């Protein structure tokens, strides 16, 4: 069975045709439970997100700040497994028809088996993977199997990336390019800053792929700012924080649905 890279590309193109950036939400699988996580993913899509990244919880999340680390810890203590991540993708995609990616560090895939993981992600209806710690020069095996199964390979670029390195990364990627707005880990910020706009400009000079910005966006005003220069706005920690701060699960689901609605207005310039 083929994966859904085309659905991902079509969704990003449809947002562009509407004159806006796409809203991409991130939530970890298994948080607060596997079923609760699936419900949360569905809620953000119902609220207005175009695309969701499902995080594969990892014990050494080098890119993730304290909010997502807390959620990952809850998921891992709950016994979440790769099968649960794939189930989250399958059920969220089946319920909504939206593109669902997995964001994961390389070690879990390497241990699970690249061929097995890509085949099962495609079978689940997944659109691809974001791989923040897989060096491009070591990615040939992954890309071979991802391409075979019609899955996107999304690499991360950073403000520190030199132009030649940007060209190398974007030439190897597919789906879109994840532009980290600043040096550091995930988390909400007071401002996203000019670094992100400069990175988007430099990245676009190397590729026709959409460039989507993450790290630091937490409200509709920031989403509107980033939507002014990027093809997609990626929000993770703000969703997770809403769930962590909620008094109970129904309130958590309502909170992430509401935040998705607020951010959806932001990317449409209605904030």
GICOR-V699991 format. One record per helix or strand of 3 or more residues. SS is the DSSP state (hx for helix, st for strand). FROM is the first residue (numbers start at 0). TO is the last residue. Records with the same first field share a line. If there is no record, write none. Layout:
SS: FROM-TO  FROM-TO
//
This chain:
hx: 4-16  33-46  65-76  81-95  105-111  113-122  135-137  139-147  162-171  193-203  219-226  236-244  248-266
st: 21-27  50-54  98-102  127-129  151-153  175-179  209-213  231-234
//
